């Protein structure tokens, strides 16, 4: 499967290290390179840039970027979410790398600012950017638009978003007078504000009022009922206001249930945004969040009119109309209604009224609905480990195997397995497997897989992770 960045074909190779090779199809010509930029990249160790080497064959050339012991930024934020301080710190380091590149006569528009092509080392501060010394670079997006899209994609992985720093960042990226040096100043201010922000206080719930003590057993039952009914009558609604709807305040239990429903609903909306991060999806998710809040408000205000029609309770009965059974007098029991007589010949003629399915109906072909056909054709993994075999369905368009984490769909908690080890996803041309830069690697049909490279899957292909085999079944 051909992969391209800015119109340049690339591939991942594993040969004495892990490399990203630009111009892997042999169509990148040496005349397309910016020679001065290539010399600067090869003769200097530029901070926060991927180290690159050049291989030339005849008139074609390839650029090899060393990715050993590095993971993509996308994988890092999927494994562990960011704090607001880490978010601005990460963007500040990227902006600083762009600004410092001027000292090496590099152009800021030649960077690829996408989370799948920004790499992280042992810690989040070890950031490496991809620079393409190619002229002209067919990117179609300037550095301001790239930076704005990157900021929007990463904000979905921030645990707590506070203040107006994010909105001011997006607004500045749309400014016609955009410059990287001014962007650095803005990010420094936002980073400092995030440090100075007070921590969010945990939610405090009001104390629960204890229930009133139960009436003493010495009080006669009749007196207890009369006393309770009089208390209700004293606080009841007057006759001339009986038609009006009176809103009772929400009880503590109802408040907690409503809060849980709001939290779960907004969590699902956030999950949808994290799966498809974009500016349009962010606006849709914000609209859904506001809609749920409006629904909760309307329910709390008008729930009395919804549940006002109900049967009268025991406490609404007048005290003088309460009657108690005298245990000394037996309670008369009404005679049960006579049971209908069934004709004895009814069951004899029942078979004549019942329609039996014949062999002709059994031989007819049943047409499956699209939903039933999709269920039967759903792919799955046949997992073989410790002498046992189990089946794991692939729901949706992606399945991630790893040791643990929020994005992992199948947990393989074994020594040697990375947190996010391997991904199986559905592309336009079928299902593919990709090793996510794991330390111990993966094998497909007993051949070593190159990290970050996508491999087409066929029915029966065997993927091996440490000692566990995953057999892909197309369904």
Protein Blocks (a to p, Z undefined) as FASTA:
>chain_A
ZZdeehiacddddehiacddehklopacfklpcfklmmmmmmpccehiacdddddehjbc
cddddfehiacfklmmmmpccdfklmmmmmmmmmmmmmmmmmnopafklpccdfklcccd
fbmklccddddddddddehpafklmmmmmmmmmmmmpfbagdjklmmmmmmmmpmkbcfk
lmmmmmmmmmmmmmmpccdddddddddddddddddfklcfklmmmmmmmmmmmmmccfkl
mmpccdddddfklmmmmmmmmmmmmmmmmmmmmmmgcfklmmmmmmmmmmmmmmmmmmmm
mmmmmmmpccddfklpcfklpccddfkbccddddddddddddfklmmmmmmmpccddfkl
mmpccdddfklmmmmmpccddddeehiacddddehjbdcddfbdjklmbdcddehiafbl
bdcdddfkbccdddehiakopaeehiacdehiacdddehiacdehjaccdddeZZ
